[in-house]
Amino acid sequence: MSDLSPDLDPDLRRALADLADARGLAEPGDRDLTPEAAQRLLAAEAAPVHEHAHRLALRHDDLLRRLGQ
């Protein structure tokens, strides 16, 4: 994978690169968002969401089982 998306808006690409850098997820010296930095950024953002979803699923296990029947 060499590029995230050829049609990604340059301003958005820079903003994502800045965010990845600010969170310590970009490689030193990166001036653009690399696919690897994007993956690390998305994983870092997704982890708390997955954890919260898991806690909700455990808390409402009975309801989810009944809805699945």
Secondary structure as GFF3:
##gff-version 3
##sequence-region A 1 69
A	DSSP	alpha_helix	10	22	.	.	.	ID=ss1
A	DSSP	alpha_helix	35	59	.	.	.	ID=ss2
A	DSSP	alpha_helix	61	68	.	.	.	ID=ss3
###
